């Protein structure tokens, strides 16, 4: 990678850093997963703010800083706003983003993973049941990363399989489930 570059990418997660900054993880089309600092993005006047929300497809301009990449500009390509109208779609979006983040390493591009993630976000905008297609997309991603999915490809097995691969528990709600049992607090 050169000192500065542009790439289309999907924001996987963000972490607040200091008073006005954020560290963002973006799965880019050209460079795979990158982690970058977005200076001043938490200020109300920031123009980059909307382009660095999880699940947003943006064109980002990166500059290599002293230690970390910096995101200097963003332009929203698709915010997938229709997928943010109900709790099920929001939950499923965060689950797929978390899985990509957990199973990929930095700066290793994989066009199948990128395109499947993009397709999954597009599926979230459609009406009707999305669960079956999303599970198939997870299977495609696992195959593209070299992790063949388990034989019993059901929700619970795949969740445990991904947690074993990532060597950590998934933080999002139960894997691609649309109904949850209420627990007593």
C-alpha positions as CSV (number, residue, x, y, z in Angstrom):
1,X,0.0,0.0,0.0
2,X,1.2,3.5,-0.8
3,X,1.2,6.4,1.7
4,X,-2.3,7.4,0.7
5,X,-5.0,5.4,-1.1
6,X,-8.8,5.2,-1.7
7,X,-10.9,2.1,-1.4
8,X,-14.6,1.3,-1.2
9,X,-15.3,-0.5,2.1
10,X,-17.9,-1.7,4.6
11,X,-17.6,-0.5,8.1
12,X,-17.5,-3.5,10.5
13,X,-17.1,-1.8,13.8
14,X,-16.1,1.4,15.6
15,X,-14.6,2.1,19.0
16,X,-14.6,5.5,20.7
17,X,-11.1,6.9,21.3
18,X,-10.4,10.0,23.2
19,X,-12.9,12.9,23.2
20,X,-13.5,13.3,19.5
21,X,-11.8,10.3,17.7
22,X,-12.8,6.8,16.8
23,X,-10.9,3.7,15.7
24,X,-12.8,2.0,12.8
25,X,-12.5,-1.4,11.3
26,X,-13.4,-1.4,7.6
27,X,-13.5,-4.4,5.2
28,X,-12.2,-2.8,2.0
29,X,-12.6,-4.1,-1.5
30,X,-8.9,-3.6,-2.4
31,X,-7.1,-4.3,0.8
32,X,-9.3,-6.5,3.0
33,X,-9.8,-5.6,6.6
34,X,-8.1,-2.4,7.7
35,X,-8.1,-0.6,11.1
36,X,-7.9,3.1,11.0
37,X,-8.1,6.2,13.2
38,X,-10.9,8.7,12.3
39,X,-9.8,12.0,13.9
40,X,-12.5,14.3,15.0
41,X,-15.3,12.1,13.8
42,X,-17.3,12.3,17.0
43,X,-17.7,16.1,16.7
44,X,-21.1,17.2,15.6
45,X,-19.6,19.1,12.7
46,X,-17.7,16.1,11.3
47,X,-18.5,15.3,7.6
48,X,-17.0,11.8,8.0
49,X,-19.5,10.7,10.7
50,X,-22.2,9.1,8.6
51,X,-19.8,7.3,6.4
52,X,-18.2,5.5,9.3
53,X,-21.3,3.9,10.9
54,X,-21.3,0.0,11.1
55,X,-22.9,-1.6,8.0
56,X,-22.3,1.5,5.8
57,X,-20.7,1.1,2.4
58,X,-18.4,4.1,1.8
59,X,-15.6,5.3,-0.4
60,X,-12.8,6.1,2.1
61,X,-9.5,8.0,1.6
62,X,-6.7,6.6,3.9
63,X,-3.4,8.1,4.8
64,X,-0.6,6.1,6.4
65,X,0.2,7.9,9.7
66,X,3.1,7.3,12.0
67,X,1.6,4.2,13.6
68,X,-1.9,3.8,12.3
69,X,-3.9,4.4,9.2
70,X,-6.0,7.6,9.2
71,X,-9.3,8.0,7.5
72,X,-9.3,11.5,6.1
73,X,-12.4,11.5,3.9
74,X,-15.5,9.4,3.4
75,X,-18.3,9.4,0.9
76,X,-21.4,7.2,1.5
77,X,-22.2,4.8,-1.3
78,X,-25.0,3.0,0.4
79,X,-26.1,3.3,4.1
80,X,-28.6,0.3,3.7
81,X,-31.1,2.4,5.6
82,X,-34.0,0.0,4.9
83,X,-32.2,-2.7,6.9
84,X,-32.3,-0.4,10.0
85,X,-36.1,-0.3,10.4
86,X,-36.6,-3.4,12.5
87,X,-34.7,-5.0,15.3
88,X,-34.3,-8.4,13.5
89,X,-32.6,-6.8,10.5
90,X,-30.4,-4.7,12.7
91,X,-29.4,-7.7,14.8
92,X,-28.6,-9.8,11.8
93,X,-26.6,-7.0,10.2
94,X,-24.4,-6.7,13.4
95,X,-24.0,-10.5,13.5
96,X,-22.6,-10.7,9.9
97,X,-20.3,-7.7,10.6
98,X,-19.0,-9.4,13.8
99,X,-18.4,-12.7,12.0
100,X,-16.4,-11.0,9.2
101,X,-14.4,-9.1,11.8
102,X,-13.7,-12.2,13.9
103,X,-12.7,-14.5,11.1
104,X,-10.5,-12.2,8.9
105,X,-7.0,-10.8,9.3
106,X,-5.8,-7.4,8.4
107,X,-4.7,-6.5,4.9
108,X,-5.6,-9.8,3.2
109,X,-8.2,-9.0,0.5
110,X,-10.7,-11.6,-0.4
111,X,-13.2,-10.6,-3.1
112,X,-15.6,-13.5,-2.4
113,X,-15.9,-12.4,1.3
114,X,-16.3,-8.7,0.3
115,X,-19.0,-9.5,-2.4
116,X,-20.8,-11.9,-0.1
117,X,-20.8,-9.3,2.7
118,X,-22.2,-6.7,0.3
119,X,-24.8,-9.2,-0.9
120,X,-25.8,-10.0,2.8
121,X,-26.3,-6.3,3.5
122,X,-28.5,-6.0,0.4
123,X,-30.5,-9.0,1.5
124,X,-31.2,-7.1,4.8
125,X,-33.0,-4.5,2.8
126,X,-35.5,-6.9,1.3
127,X,-38.8,-8.0,2.7
128,X,-39.6,-11.4,4.0
129,X,-37.4,-14.1,5.7
130,X,-33.7,-13.6,5.2
131,X,-32.4,-16.3,7.5
132,X,-31.8,-19.1,5.0
133,X,-30.0,-17.0,2.5
134,X,-27.9,-15.4,5.3
135,X,-26.9,-18.8,6.6
136,X,-25.9,-19.8,3.0
137,X,-23.8,-16.6,2.8
138,X,-22.1,-17.5,6.1
139,X,-21.2,-20.9,4.5
140,X,-19.8,-19.2,1.4
141,X,-17.7,-16.9,3.6
142,X,-16.4,-19.8,5.7
143,X,-15.4,-21.7,2.5
144,X,-13.8,-18.6,1.0
145,X,-11.6,-18.2,4.1
146,X,-10.7,-21.9,4.0
147,X,-12.8,-23.0,7.0
148,X,-15.2,-25.6,5.7
149,X,-18.5,-25.3,7.6
150,X,-19.5,-28.2,9.9
151,X,-21.6,-31.0,8.5
152,X,-24.6,-30.2,10.6
153,X,-25.1,-26.7,9.3
154,X,-27.7,-25.4,11.8
155,X,-27.7,-22.1,13.7
156,X,-26.3,-23.3,17.0
157,X,-23.6,-25.5,15.4
158,X,-22.4,-22.7,13.1
159,X,-22.3,-20.3,16.0
160,X,-20.1,-22.6,18.1
161,X,-18.0,-23.4,15.1
162,X,-17.3,-19.7,14.5
163,X,-16.6,-19.0,18.2
164,X,-14.1,-21.9,18.1
165,X,-12.4,-20.5,15.0
166,X,-12.3,-17.0,16.4
167,X,-11.3,-18.3,19.9
168,X,-13.8,-16.0,21.5
169,X,-17.6,-15.7,22.1
170,X,-19.7,-13.7,19.6
171,X,-21.0,-10.6,21.3
172,X,-24.1,-10.1,19.1
173,X,-27.3,-11.9,20.0
174,X,-27.9,-15.6,19.3
175,X,-26.7,-16.4,15.8
176,X,-29.2,-15.2,13.2
177,X,-32.2,-15.9,15.4
178,X,-35.3,-13.9,15.1
179,X,-37.0,-14.9,18.3
180,X,-35.5,-14.7,21.7
181,X,-36.6,-16.1,25.1
182,X,-36.9,-13.4,27.7
183,X,-34.6,-13.9,30.7
184,X,-35.4,-12.7,34.1
185,X,-33.1,-10.0,35.3
